[in-house]
Amino acid sequence: MSAVEKEFDFSDRDFDEVRRLIHKHAGIALHPGKRHMVYSRVARRLRATRLTRFDQYLSRLESDRVEWQNFVNSLTTNLTAFFRESHHFPLLAEHVQQHCRGREVVIWSAACSTGEEAWSIAMTMVDAFGTFTPPVKIVATDVDTNVLMHAEEGVYSTSRISGIPEQDVKRFFLRGKGAREGLVKVRPELMELVTFRPLNLLAEEWSVRPPVDAIFCRNVMIYFDKPTQRRVLERFVPLLRPEGLLFAGHAESFSHAADLFRARGKTVYTLTGAK
């Protein structure tokens, strides 16, 4: 270890225990090469809790639910952007226009991070229905409670929306003034469409109920091993409507679950039995 890392002893046993805990409870399969990252992030929690040994800290997790959430938050990666994987959103708009007229549309953003994905879905639905009050319910969830608070607030730096056309920025955001110069906030009309809540994809029960028209589970399965991916995909099946869509990340493939989902386009899947 480098001199920076010598603040705390960090044994192979400590590293293996971190990997075991985060895989068991959050499904994240940490590569052996992530040792430096794990040390750096979990060491912050040792400082915050005034502990001096990793084994003390890891033992504490079993009885401290608040610190357990802090532990999970420290090891989750939250890389996102507005209209990331932009080809997904026109396909979503086309889907709801073809299949969902005359009823409520339910869309689940299953790893929403700081909210950009959920707000991108909301903007797409406003345009698809031609109104700021479309019959749409968007449920946005994440295992990391810190990013959920950010997402629900709906406030971003102007650099985060640099890829959105100016006319759409004016339609969907309020620009900050004075002390909030350089910030934007999602308009209240858009916020009415999205509900944020914590959810662990490995939990025994999910708060999302069928039927769901589309599930966005993008760039999270890459952190799961194949058996964990399979278990999550199996649970998606009864949630989706027969014609429903599953949107995946650009580095994800579900060919190992071809009996459950078949590719409909670039990183877009539908139920294998669907027509």
C-alpha positions as CSV (number, residue, x, y, z in Angstrom):
1,M,0.0,0.0,0.0
2,S,1.1,3.6,-0.6
3,A,1.9,6.0,2.2
4,V,-1.5,7.6,1.9
5,E,-3.2,4.2,2.6
6,K,-1.3,3.5,5.8
7,E,-3.6,5.5,8.0
8,F,-5.5,2.2,8.6
9,D,-4.4,-1.4,8.3
10,F,-6.4,-3.0,5.5
11,S,-5.8,-6.8,5.3
12,D,-6.8,-9.3,2.6
13,R,-9.4,-10.5,5.1
14,D,-10.9,-7.0,5.5
15,F,-11.1,-6.6,1.7
16,D,-12.7,-10.0,1.2
17,E,-15.3,-9.2,3.9
18,V,-16.2,-5.9,2.2
19,R,-16.6,-7.8,-1.0
20,R,-18.8,-10.4,0.6
21,L,-21.0,-7.9,2.4
22,I,-21.7,-5.7,-0.6
23,H,-22.4,-8.6,-2.8
24,K,-24.7,-10.3,-0.3
25,H,-26.8,-7.2,0.4
26,A,-26.5,-5.1,-2.8
27,G,-25.5,-7.6,-5.5
28,I,-22.4,-5.6,-6.4
29,A,-19.5,-7.9,-7.4
30,L,-16.3,-6.0,-6.6
31,H,-13.4,-7.0,-8.8
32,P,-10.2,-7.9,-6.9
33,G,-8.6,-4.9,-8.7
34,K,-10.9,-2.5,-6.8
35,R,-8.9,-2.8,-3.5
36,H,-7.5,0.7,-3.7
37,M,-11.0,2.2,-4.4
38,V,-12.6,0.2,-1.6
39,Y,-9.9,1.3,0.9
40,S,-10.3,4.9,-0.1
41,R,-14.1,5.0,0.2
42,V,-14.6,2.9,3.3
43,A,-11.7,4.6,5.1
44,R,-13.9,7.8,5.1
45,R,-16.5,5.9,7.1
46,L,-13.9,4.8,9.6
47,R,-13.0,8.5,10.1
48,A,-16.6,9.5,10.4
49,T,-17.3,6.9,13.0
50,R,-14.0,7.5,14.8
51,L,-13.0,3.9,14.5
52,T,-9.4,2.8,13.8
53,R,-9.7,-0.7,12.4
54,F,-11.6,-2.1,9.5
55,D,-12.6,-5.2,11.3
56,Q,-14.2,-3.1,14.0
57,Y,-16.1,-1.1,11.5
58,L,-17.3,-4.2,9.5
59,S,-18.5,-5.8,12.7
60,R,-20.5,-2.8,13.6
61,L,-22.4,-2.9,10.3
62,E,-24.4,-6.0,11.5
63,S,-26.2,-3.9,14.2
64,D,-26.1,-0.4,12.8
65,R,-28.7,0.1,10.1
66,V,-27.8,3.8,9.6
67,E,-24.1,3.0,9.1
68,W,-25.0,0.1,6.9
69,Q,-26.7,2.5,4.5
70,N,-23.7,4.8,4.6
71,F,-21.5,1.8,3.8
72,V,-23.6,0.9,0.7
73,N,-23.7,4.6,-0.3
74,S,-19.9,4.8,-0.2
75,L,-19.4,1.8,-2.5
76,T,-22.0,2.6,-5.2
77,T,-21.0,4.4,-8.4
78,N,-23.3,7.1,-9.7
79,L,-22.4,8.1,-13.2
80,T,-25.3,9.5,-15.2
81,A,-26.4,12.3,-17.5
82,F,-29.5,13.8,-19.0
83,F,-30.6,11.8,-22.0
84,R,-27.7,9.3,-21.6
85,E,-28.0,6.6,-24.3
86,S,-30.2,9.0,-26.2
87,H,-31.5,6.4,-28.7
88,H,-33.7,5.0,-25.9
89,F,-36.0,8.0,-25.5
90,P,-37.5,8.2,-29.0
91,L,-38.2,4.5,-28.8
92,L,-39.9,5.0,-25.5
93,A,-42.1,7.8,-26.9
94,E,-43.0,5.6,-29.9
95,H,-43.9,2.7,-27.6
96,V,-46.3,4.7,-25.4
97,Q,-47.9,6.3,-28.4
98,Q,-48.6,2.9,-30.0
99,H,-49.5,0.8,-26.9
100,C,-50.5,3.1,-24.0
101,R,-53.2,5.5,-25.3
102,G,-56.3,5.8,-23.1
103,R,-54.7,4.6,-19.8
104,E,-52.1,5.4,-17.3
105,V,-48.5,4.7,-18.2
106,V,-46.1,3.4,-15.6
107,I,-42.4,3.6,-16.1
108,W,-39.7,2.4,-13.6
109,S,-36.3,4.0,-13.4
110,A,-34.6,1.2,-11.4
111,A,-31.3,2.8,-10.7
112,C,-32.0,6.5,-11.0
113,S,-28.9,7.8,-9.3
114,T,-29.1,11.6,-9.1
115,G,-32.3,11.8,-11.1
116,E,-31.2,12.7,-14.6
117,E,-32.6,9.6,-16.1
118,A,-36.0,10.0,-14.5
119,W,-36.3,13.6,-15.5
120,S,-35.3,12.7,-19.1
121,I,-38.1,10.1,-19.1
122,A,-40.5,12.8,-17.8
123,M,-39.5,15.3,-20.5
124,T,-40.0,12.6,-23.2
125,M,-43.4,11.8,-21.9
126,V,-44.5,15.5,-21.9
127,D,-43.5,15.7,-25.6
128,A,-45.0,12.3,-26.4
129,F,-48.4,13.3,-25.1
130,G,-48.2,17.0,-25.9
131,T,-49.0,18.1,-22.4
132,F,-47.3,18.8,-19.0
133,T,-50.0,16.6,-17.4
134,P,-49.6,13.3,-19.3
135,P,-51.2,10.2,-17.8
136,V,-47.8,9.0,-16.7
137,K,-46.4,7.7,-13.4
138,I,-42.6,7.4,-13.2
139,V,-41.2,5.5,-10.2
140,A,-37.5,6.3,-9.7
141,T,-35.5,4.2,-7.2
142,D,-31.9,3.7,-6.1
143,V,-30.1,1.8,-3.3
144,D,-28.1,5.0,-2.5
145,T,-30.1,7.3,-0.3
146,N,-27.7,10.2,-0.8
147,V,-28.2,10.4,-4.5
148,L,-32.0,10.0,-4.1
149,M,-32.1,13.2,-2.0
150,H,-30.3,15.0,-4.8
151,A,-32.6,13.6,-7.4
152,E,-35.8,14.6,-5.5
153,E,-34.5,18.1,-5.1
154,G,-34.1,18.4,-8.9
155,V,-31.4,21.1,-8.7
156,Y,-28.4,20.8,-11.1
157,S,-25.5,23.0,-12.2
158,T,-25.9,24.5,-15.7
159,S,-23.0,22.3,-16.9
160,R,-25.2,19.3,-16.3
161,I,-27.7,20.4,-18.9
162,S,-25.3,21.6,-21.5
163,G,-26.4,18.9,-23.9
164,I,-30.1,19.9,-23.8
165,P,-31.3,22.4,-26.5
166,E,-31.9,25.9,-25.1
167,Q,-35.6,25.8,-26.0
168,D,-36.0,22.7,-23.9
169,V,-34.1,24.2,-21.0
170,K,-36.5,27.1,-21.0
171,R,-39.5,24.7,-21.1
172,F,-38.4,22.2,-18.4
173,F,-36.1,24.2,-16.0
174,L,-36.1,27.3,-13.9
175,R,-32.8,29.2,-13.8
176,G,-31.4,30.3,-10.5
177,K,-30.7,33.9,-9.7
178,G,-28.5,35.7,-7.2
179,A,-27.0,33.2,-4.8
180,R,-28.3,30.3,-7.0
181,E,-26.8,31.7,-10.2
182,G,-25.4,28.8,-12.3
183,L,-28.0,26.4,-11.1
184,V,-31.3,25.2,-12.6
185,K,-34.3,23.5,-11.0
186,V,-36.7,21.1,-12.7
187,R,-40.1,22.7,-13.2
188,P,-42.8,21.8,-10.7
189,E,-45.0,20.4,-13.5
190,L,-42.3,17.8,-14.3
191,M,-41.7,17.0,-10.7
192,E,-45.4,16.0,-10.4
193,L,-44.7,13.0,-12.7
194,V,-41.9,11.4,-10.7
195,T,-41.9,9.6,-7.3
196,F,-38.5,8.8,-5.8
197,R,-38.0,6.0,-3.2
198,P,-35.2,3.8,-2.0
199,L,-35.1,0.3,-3.3
200,N,-32.5,-2.4,-3.3
201,L,-32.8,-4.8,-6.3
202,L,-31.7,-7.6,-4.0
203,A,-34.3,-7.0,-1.4
204,E,-36.9,-9.7,-0.8
205,E,-39.7,-7.3,-1.6
206,W,-39.9,-4.5,-4.1
207,S,-42.3,-1.5,-3.7
208,V,-42.9,-1.4,-7.5
209,R,-46.1,-3.2,-8.5
210,P,-47.3,-4.5,-11.9
211,P,-48.2,-3.7,-14.5
212,V,-45.2,-1.7,-15.7
213,D,-44.9,-0.4,-19.3
214,A,-41.1,0.1,-19.3
215,I,-38.2,-0.6,-17.0
216,F,-35.0,1.4,-17.3
217,C,-32.2,-0.7,-15.6
218,R,-29.2,0.8,-17.2
219,N,-25.5,0.5,-16.3
220,V,-26.3,-1.3,-13.0
221,M,-26.3,-5.0,-14.1
222,I,-22.6,-4.6,-15.0
223,Y,-21.9,-4.6,-11.3
224,F,-23.7,-7.9,-10.8
225,D,-22.4,-11.4,-11.5
226,K,-24.4,-13.5,-13.9
227,P,-26.4,-15.4,-11.3
228,T,-27.5,-12.1,-9.7
229,Q,-28.4,-10.6,-13.0
230,R,-30.5,-13.7,-13.7
231,R,-32.4,-13.4,-10.4
232,V,-33.2,-9.7,-11.0
233,L,-34.3,-10.3,-14.6
234,E,-36.6,-13.1,-13.5
235,R,-38.3,-10.7,-11.1
236,F,-38.7,-8.1,-13.9
237,V,-40.7,-10.6,-16.0
238,P,-44.0,-10.6,-14.0
239,L,-43.8,-6.8,-13.6
240,L,-43.8,-5.9,-17.2
241,R,-46.9,-5.8,-19.5
242,P,-46.7,-8.4,-22.3
243,E,-45.5,-5.7,-24.7
244,G,-43.4,-3.9,-22.2
245,L,-39.8,-2.8,-22.7
246,L,-36.6,-3.3,-20.7
247,F,-33.9,-0.7,-21.4
248,A,-30.3,-1.8,-20.6
249,G,-26.9,0.0,-20.6
250,H,-24.5,0.1,-23.5
251,A,-22.1,-2.4,-21.9
252,E,-24.8,-4.9,-20.9
253,S,-26.1,-8.0,-22.7
254,F,-28.8,-10.4,-21.5
255,S,-28.0,-13.2,-23.9
256,H,-27.6,-15.5,-21.0
257,A,-31.3,-15.0,-20.2
258,A,-32.7,-15.4,-23.7
259,D,-35.5,-17.5,-22.3
260,L,-36.7,-14.4,-20.5
261,F,-35.9,-11.5,-22.7
262,R,-35.0,-11.0,-26.4
263,A,-33.4,-8.1,-28.0
264,R,-35.6,-5.7,-29.8
265,G,-33.0,-3.1,-30.7
266,K,-29.8,-1.7,-29.4
267,T,-29.8,-2.5,-25.7
268,V,-33.6,-2.7,-25.7
269,Y,-35.4,-5.9,-24.7
270,T,-38.9,-7.3,-24.7
271,L,-40.3,-10.4,-23.1
272,T,-39.3,-13.5,-25.0
273,G,-42.9,-14.7,-25.3
274,A,-44.1,-11.3,-26.6
275,K,-45.4,-11.0,-30.1
